[in-house]
Amino acid sequence: MSPPVHLGEASKSNSHNQHMAGLFDAQERQATDAALPLAARMRPRTLDEFVGQRHFLGEGKLLRRMLQADRLGSMIFFGPPGTGKTSLAELLARHTKSQFVVLNAASTGVKELRTELDRARDRLTAGRGRTLLFVDELHHFNKTQQDVLLPDVERGIVNLIGATTANPFFALVSALISRSQVFEFQPLDQTDLLALLRSALTDQERGFGNESVQATDEALEFLAEVCDGDARRALTALEIGVRSLTPQQPVFDLEVAQESIQKKAVRYDRDGDEHYDVASAFIKSMRGSDPDAAIYWLARMLAAGEDPRFIARRLVILASEDVGNADPMGLVLAQAAAEATERTGMPECRIILAQAVTYLASAQKSNAAYVAINRALEDVQNRALVPVPMHLRDAHYRGAKQLGHGQGYQYAHDGAGGWVDQDYLGVDRTYYEPVDRGHEAGIKQRLDHLRERRQSGSGKIQKDE
């Protein structure tokens, strides 16, 4: 028979057991935290620790004002990896004292989504607070799954934060976008990345502060430059390099940094001469119809971490400025490449850009449209403005005919071949002079023919006697 236990002894025993359980829980948490990758351990714990995105989170900016006014609604976080989308969502949940629920759209079905929405509704009606539902990779939800979210988002049952690397205006249904505030995350600048890397080296609780790691400025600056504004990538490379240090190689230097990220330093300053020189060589190679040189300069820019969207914009401009009507499909392909680049990002968009670059470099060239608009703008800015000829003026309002507007105007479709000999400018000026290449050769042939008809007067509409 067990000896009786007095109430005081039982209380002491329970207190001791709870204390021991708390110690074990704390030890388990410490062991779990220690096993986390450096990038996860270094996630910000407060909004003040959050780095980057000052354009909407800085003092006086939109998201900061929404937080201060306690008017946080549903949001779409759009931007490249490693820019803080998940970290900021978790911080917002803490700040608003909301239950933080995380789903990954790539592995979540409609049934699981409905279950979480039902739990959020029960939580709210029971007075246990709001739910911040964070859906990572939101663009992987199909239309049906996105539609399931709409009613509860609209009624405020959940505050949705959807994270996506794809342009939401292409990837998400318009109804969901209209009910959410879109925040575009920008890659972290080198200053922010350097601060994160140095913090990881000195932080004794979460980083390498207790290990006295030596790192050169050159190595840290290299990581900050080549990681494309991706904090996760930079911290992961730092961790790999630090863990690989040996007594023979005790310093995290440039060579270790290069090996850690498997990427050699490419001399290319995005804000300096090298940036403009390489970009210039890239454009001139396409203009000069050398696809091999153009591809090399494309690779040079991509390897150095140039923003693919910058490259895509240059292709769109070149398609009109240098290819023009010699191959009108050039602009169509360049625009499609720009949109596809926006949606896919690196590394896949390198293939899309390569297709557009080789096509534009190989295409027939004409700068006639570019020259034409420059000539016309010069006349507009430096010459007396040409009045609109009376026969071309608007004649559709009351009293226009009394002013003589529209009188003598000839409807082009009434003429042979849909053309009439009519003055549309009022002065003798030629701006557009098509070249005799590619598709524009046909345009030139047609315009030359129309000019001959104008000189011979064969474009006049014959009126009945």
C-alpha positions in Angstrom: 0.0 0.0 0.0 1.4 3.4 -1.0 2.0 5.9 1.8 -0.5 8.7 1.9 0.6 12.0 0.2 -0.2 15.2 2.1 -1.7 18.0 0.0 1.4 20.2 0.6 3.7 17.4 -0.6 1.5 16.8 -3.7 1.6 20.5 -4.5 5.4 20.5 -4.2 5.6 17.4 -6.3 3.4 19.0 -9.0 5.4 22.2 -8.9 8.7 20.2 -9.3 7.3 18.2 -12.2 6.1 21.4 -14.0 9.5 23.0 -13.4 11.3 20.0 -14.8 8.9 19.9 -17.8 9.6 23.6 -18.4 13.4 22.9 -18.4 13.0 20.0 -20.8 10.8 22.2 -23.1 13.4 25.0 -23.0 16.2 22.6 -23.8 14.2 21.1 -26.7 13.6 24.6 -28.1 17.3 25.5 -27.8 18.2 22.2 -29.6 15.6 22.8 -32.3 16.7 26.5 -32.8 20.4 25.4 -33.0 19.6 23.0 -35.8 17.9 25.8 -37.8 19.8 27.2 -40.8 21.5 30.5 -40.2 19.0 32.3 -42.4 16.1 31.1 -40.3 17.8 31.9 -37.0 18.5 35.4 -38.2 14.9 36.3 -39.0 13.9 39.6 -37.5 12.2 39.4 -34.1 10.7 42.9 -34.2 9.7 45.4 -36.9 12.7 47.5 -35.9 15.0 44.6 -36.8 13.4 44.2 -40.2 15.7 45.2 -43.0 14.7 46.7 -46.4 11.4 47.6 -48.0 11.5 51.2 -46.7 9.4 52.3 -49.7 6.3 51.0 -47.9 7.5 50.2 -44.3 9.6 53.2 -43.6 8.4 56.0 -41.3 5.3 57.7 -42.8 4.9 55.1 -45.6 1.7 53.2 -46.4 2.1 49.9 -44.4 3.6 51.7 -41.4 0.6 54.1 -41.4 -1.8 51.2 -41.7 -0.1 49.5 -38.6 -0.2 52.7 -36.6 -3.9 53.2 -37.4 -4.6 49.5 -36.7 -6.2 49.2 -40.1 -4.4 46.2 -41.4 -6.3 44.4 -44.1 -5.6 41.7 -46.6 -2.3 42.1 -48.6 -0.4 40.6 -51.5 3.4 40.5 -51.0 5.0 40.4 -54.4 8.7 40.1 -55.0 11.8 38.0 -55.5 13.0 35.3 -53.0 14.9 36.3 -49.8 13.4 39.8 -49.5 11.5 39.3 -46.3 7.9 38.4 -47.3 7.5 35.5 -44.8 9.4 37.3 -42.0 7.3 40.5 -42.4 4.1 38.5 -42.4 5.1 36.8 -39.1 6.0 40.1 -37.6 2.7 41.6 -38.6 0.9 38.7 -36.9 2.8 39.4 -33.7 2.2 43.1 -33.9 -1.6 42.7 -34.3 -1.7 39.8 -31.8 -3.3 37.6 -34.5 -3.1 33.8 -34.8 -0.5 33.1 -37.4 -1.5 30.3 -39.8 0.8 29.3 -42.6 -0.1 27.4 -45.8 1.9 26.6 -48.9 -0.3 26.9 -52.0 1.8 24.3 -53.8 0.7 21.6 -51.4 -2.6 22.8 -50.1 -5.9 21.6 -51.5 -9.4 23.1 -51.3 -10.4 20.8 -48.3 -7.5 21.9 -46.2 -8.0 25.5 -47.1 -11.7 25.3 -46.1 -10.7 23.7 -42.8 -8.4 26.6 -41.9 -11.0 29.1 -42.9 -13.6 27.4 -40.7 -11.1 27.4 -37.7 -10.5 31.1 -38.3 -14.3 31.8 -38.2 -14.7 29.7 -35.0 -11.8 31.5 -33.4 -13.3 34.9 -34.2 -16.8 34.1 -33.1 -15.5 32.6 -29.8 -13.6 35.8 -29.1 -10.2 34.3 -29.4 -8.9 36.9 -31.8 -8.3 37.3 -35.5 -6.4 35.0 -37.8 -3.6 36.2 -40.1 -3.6 33.6 -42.9 -0.2 33.5 -44.7 -0.3 31.7 -48.0 3.1 31.2 -49.5 3.5 30.8 -53.3 -0.1 32.1 -53.7 0.2 32.0 -57.5 0.0 28.2 -57.3 -3.6 28.4 -56.2 -5.9 27.8 -59.2 -9.0 30.0 -59.8 -11.3 27.8 -57.7 -8.9 27.9 -54.7 -8.6 31.7 -55.0 -12.4 32.0 -55.2 -12.7 30.0 -52.0 -10.7 32.7 -50.2 -12.8 35.6 -51.4 -15.9 35.5 -49.1 -13.9 35.2 -45.8 -11.4 37.8 -47.0 -14.2 40.2 -47.9 -16.0 39.7 -44.6 -12.7 40.1 -42.6 -12.8 36.6 -41.2 -9.1 36.3 -42.0 -6.5 38.8 -42.8 -4.9 37.2 -45.8 -1.2 37.8 -46.7 -0.4 36.1 -50.0 3.3 35.8 -51.0 4.2 35.4 -54.6 7.2 35.8 -56.8 4.9 36.1 -59.9 3.3 39.4 -60.9 -0.1 39.2 -59.1 -1.8 41.1 -61.9 -1.0 38.1 -64.2 -1.2 35.3 -61.7 -4.2 36.1 -59.4 -7.9 36.6 -60.1 -8.8 40.3 -60.2 -11.4 39.9 -57.5 -8.8 38.8 -55.0 -6.4 41.7 -56.0 -9.2 44.2 -55.7 -9.8 43.1 -52.1 -6.1 43.3 -51.2 -3.3 45.9 -51.0 -0.4 44.9 -53.2 3.1 45.6 -51.8 6.0 45.0 -54.2 9.2 43.8 -52.4 12.5 45.0 -53.8 15.8 43.2 -53.6 17.8 44.3 -50.6 20.5 46.7 -51.4 24.2 45.9 -50.7 24.2 48.1 -47.6 21.4 46.1 -46.0 22.9 42.8 -46.9 26.3 43.8 -45.5 24.6 44.8 -42.2 22.8 41.4 -42.1 26.1 39.5 -42.7 28.0 41.4 -40.1 25.2 41.0 -37.6 25.2 37.2 -38.2 29.0 37.2 -37.5 28.6 39.0 -34.2 25.3 37.8 -32.8 26.1 35.5 -29.9 22.6 34.1 -29.6 21.7 33.3 -33.2 24.8 33.8 -35.2 28.6 33.1 -34.9 29.3 35.6 -32.2 30.7 33.0 -29.8 33.0 31.5 -32.5 35.1 34.6 -33.2 35.0 34.1 -36.9 37.3 36.3 -38.9 35.9 37.6 -42.2 37.4 40.0 -44.7 35.5 43.0 -45.9 36.2 41.9 -49.5 34.4 38.6 -48.9 31.4 40.1 -47.3 31.1 42.8 -50.0 31.3 40.1 -52.6 28.4 38.2 -51.1 26.4 41.3 -50.8 27.0 42.1 -54.4 26.4 38.7 -56.1 23.3 37.5 -54.1 20.8 39.6 -56.1 19.4 41.3 -53.0 18.5 37.9 -51.5 19.2 37.8 -47.8 18.5 34.1 -47.5 21.1 33.3 -50.2 23.7 35.6 -48.6 23.3 34.1 -45.1 23.3 30.6 -46.5 26.5 31.2 -48.3 28.0 32.7 -45.2 27.0 29.7 -43.1 28.5 27.2 -45.7 31.7 29.1 -45.8 32.1 29.5 -42.0 31.3 25.8 -41.4 34.0 24.9 -43.9 36.8 26.8 -42.2 39.8 24.8 -41.1 43.0 25.5 -39.1 44.7 25.7 -42.5 42.0 28.1 -43.8 40.8 30.0 -40.7 39.6 33.2 -42.4 36.4 33.7 -44.4 38.0 35.5 -47.3 37.1 36.1 -50.9 38.2 32.7 -52.1 36.0 31.0 -49.5 33.1 33.3 -50.3 33.3 32.4 -54.0 33.5 28.7 -53.2 30.5 29.0 -50.8 28.2 30.5 -53.4 29.7 28.6 -56.4 30.0 31.9 -58.3 33.1 33.8 -59.3 33.3 37.5 -59.0 32.5 39.3 -62.3 33.9 42.8 -62.5 30.7 44.7 -63.0 29.5 47.7 -61.0 25.7 48.2 -61.5 26.1 51.9 -60.6 29.4 52.5 -62.4 31.2 52.6 -65.7 31.2 48.8 -66.2 27.4 48.7 -66.0 27.0 51.2 -68.8 29.9 49.9 -70.8 28.5 46.3 -70.9 25.0 47.5 -71.5 26.3 49.7 -74.4 28.2 46.7 -75.9 25.1 44.6 -75.6 22.8 47.0 -77.4 25.4 47.8 -80.1 26.0 44.1 -80.8 22.3 43.5 -81.5 22.1 46.7 -83.6 25.1 45.4 -85.5 23.5 42.0 -86.1 26.0 40.0 -84.1 24.0 37.4 -82.0 27.2 35.8 -80.6 28.5 39.0 -79.2 25.0 39.9 -77.9 24.7 36.6 -76.1 28.1 37.0 -74.5 27.2 40.5 -73.1 23.8 39.1 -72.0 25.6 36.3 -70.1 28.0 38.9 -68.6 25.2 40.9 -67.2 23.2 38.0 -65.9 26.3 36.5 -64.2 27.0 39.8 -62.5 23.5 39.9 -61.1 22.0 42.5 -63.4 18.2 42.8 -63.0 16.6 40.8 -65.8 13.9 43.3 -66.0 16.4 46.0 -67.0 17.6 43.8 -69.8 14.1 43.1 -71.0 13.2 46.8 -71.1 16.3 47.4 -73.2 15.1 44.7 -75.7 11.7 46.4 -76.0 13.3 49.7 -76.8 15.8 48.2 -79.3 13.0 46.4 -81.0 11.4 49.7 -82.1 14.5 51.9 -82.3 16.8 49.6 -84.3 14.6 46.8 -85.8 11.4 48.8 -86.3 9.3 48.1 -89.3 12.0 46.1 -91.0 10.7 43.3 -88.8 7.5 44.3 -86.8 7.5 40.9 -85.1 10.6 42.0 -83.2 8.5 44.3 -80.9 5.9 41.6 -80.4 8.6 39.1 -79.3 10.4 41.6 -77.2 7.3 42.6 -75.3 6.3 38.9 -74.8 9.9 38.3 -73.5 9.5 41.2 -71.0 6.2 39.9 -69.7 7.6 36.3 -69.4 10.7 37.6 -67.6 8.5 39.3 -65.1 6.5 36.2 -64.5 9.3 33.6 -64.3 12.4 35.4 -62.9 15.9 33.9 -62.8 17.2 31.4 -63.6 14.6 30.4 -66.2 14.1 33.8 -67.7 17.7 33.6 -69.1 16.3 31.3 -71.8 13.6 33.7 -72.7 16.0 36.6 -72.9 18.4 34.6 -75.0 15.6 33.8 -77.5 14.7 37.5 -77.8 18.3 38.6 -78.0 19.2 36.2 -80.8 16.1 37.0 -82.8 16.5 40.8 -82.5 20.3 40.6 -83.3 19.5 38.5 -86.4 16.6 40.5 -87.6 16.6 43.0 -90.5 17.3 46.5 -89.1 15.6 49.9 -89.6 15.8 53.1 -87.4 13.4 55.0 -89.7 10.6 55.2 -87.1 13.1 56.5 -84.5 14.5 59.1 -86.9 11.0 60.1 -88.0 9.7 60.9 -84.4 12.9 62.8 -83.6 12.6 64.9 -86.7 9.0 65.7 -86.0 9.7 66.6 -82.3 12.5 68.9 -83.4 10.0 70.7 -85.8 7.4 70.9 -83.0 9.9 72.4 -80.6 11.8 74.7 -82.9 9.5 75.8 -85.7 6.2 77.6 -85.8 3.4 75.2 -85.1 1.5 74.1 -88.2 -2.2 74.9 -88.0 -4.6 72.0 -88.7 -5.9 72.3 -92.3 -9.5 73.4 -92.5 -10.6 70.2 -94.3 -9.2 68.0 -91.5 -10.8 69.9 -88.6 -13.6 68.3 -86.6 -16.9 69.0 -88.4 -19.2 67.0 -86.0 -20.3 69.7 -83.6 -23.0 72.3 -84.2 -21.7 75.4 -86.0 -18.5 73.6 -87.4 -19.7 73.9 -91.0 -20.3 77.6 -90.6 -16.6 77.9 -89.7 -15.7 75.9 -92.8 -14.5 72.9 -90.9 -14.4 69.7 -92.9 -15.1 71.3 -96.2 -13.3 69.6 -99.0 -12.3 66.6 -97.0 -12.1 63.4 -99.1 -12.9 60.1 -97.6 -9.9 57.9 -98.3 -11.9 54.7 -98.7 -13.8 56.2 -101.6 -10.6 56.4 -103.7 -9.1 53.7 -105.8 -7.1 51.4 -103.6 -8.4 53.2 -100.4 -6.3 56.3 -101.1 -6.9 59.8 -102.3 -4.5 62.7 -103.1 -5.1 64.9 -100.1 -2.9 67.2 -98.0 -2.8 66.0 -94.4 -0.1 68.3 -93.0 -0.2 71.7 -94.7 3.5 71.9 -95.2 5.9 70.0 -97.4 7.8 67.9 -94.9 9.0 64.2 -95.0 9.7 62.6 -91.7 9.4 58.9 -92.3 11.8 57.5 -94.9 11.6 53.7 -94.8 14.6 51.7 -95.7 14.9 49.1 -98.4 15.2 46.1 -96.0 13.0 43.4 -94.7 9.3 44.2 -94.2 10.0 47.9 -94.5 11.1 47.5 -98.1 7.4 46.7 -98.9 6.4 49.8 -97.0 8.9 51.9 -99.0 7.6 50.5 -102.3 4.0 51.4 -101.4 4.9 54.9 -100.2 6.9 55.6 -103.4 4.0 54.4 -105.5 1.6 56.8 -103.6 4.0 59.7 -104.1 4.0 59.0 -107.8 0.2 59.0 -107.9 0.1 62.2 -106.0 2.5 63.9 -108.5 0.4 62.6 -111.4 -2.9 63.5 -109.8 -4.3 60.0 -110.3 -5.6 59.9 -106.7 -8.3 62.5 -107.1 -11.9 61.4 -106.6 -13.9 61.9 -109.7 -17.1 63.7 -109.0 -20.3 63.4 -111.1 -21.0 66.2 -113.4 
